[in-house]
Amino acid sequence: MTRIAWRLLRGLPAYLWSGWGAAASLLLFAALWEWGAGFYGPLILPDPLTTFATLAALVRSGAAWPELAATARRALAGLLLAATVGSALGLLAGLSMTAAMMARPWVTLLLGMPPIAWLVLAMLWFGAGDGTPVFTVFVACLPVVFMGALQGTRTLDHPLKDMARAYRLPWRMRLLDVYLPHVAAYLFPAWITALGSSWKVAVMAELLATSDGVGAALAVARSHLDTSASLAWISAVVGSLLALEYALLEPVKRELERWRGAGT
């Protein structure tokens, strides 16, 4: 077992205990949901137990997994493209003040253009299929990742870099011990933000452009006026997103940011 994996396992109990606040907020949300269901009635807002029972039925019947897999494939493909291109371009732009200033209008343009506009263009360019949601996710997540990489590079401690040069640290030590921890502290929050956006945008794109995926299932539930099924699909997406973030990305983020605690 590697040293990093051992540290992750050793810190697992403390990490699980630190999640009590998040668990409490989810329980509070469930309580508000239950109150809203009692106020509006099951036709408008089914209660959590009914929603989760519908979701459980979808899982038992096998109908949930293909739709979730299709959405996950499109969302993660667009996110991976955005993370790769956005991180690389942001790191390069962060090395030059001129490049950073030239990139600002493009970032503003991409952030200001609503995803639905990109979706309409993607439908014209790529038609009905995977290309439309993947492209829409990519263009929606790209500026978020780009700005994280740009800020991480621009805020790198220059005296620390000068000290690394003065002591002639090997390039690998500079990269892993000086540059990477600082940049990762900006990149990981950007990736997590982009992760949430990727699922939302993918579902929105599927609602209009594909015949499968959670978005398409939501369109069917809407046409049948099935509110409990709609909430069940939404709960499945949110649950998958929370599991991916808190079970995978958050522990890795804490490990990469361990240097912050060492310096305090």
ABEGO torsion letter per residue (X at the ends): XBAAAAAAAAAAAAAAAAAAAAAAAAAAAAAAAAAAAAAAEAAABBBAAAAAAAAAAAAAAGAAAAAAAAAAAAAAAAAAAAAAAAAAAAAAAAABAAAAAAAAAAAAAAAABBAAAAAAAAAAAAEBEAAAAAAAAAAAAAAAAAAAAAAAAAABBAAAAAAAAAAGBBAAAAAAAAAAAAAAAAAAAAAAAAAAAAAAAAAAAAAAABABEAAAAAAAAAAAGBAAAAAAAAAAAAAAAAAAAAAAAAAAAAAAAAAAAAAX
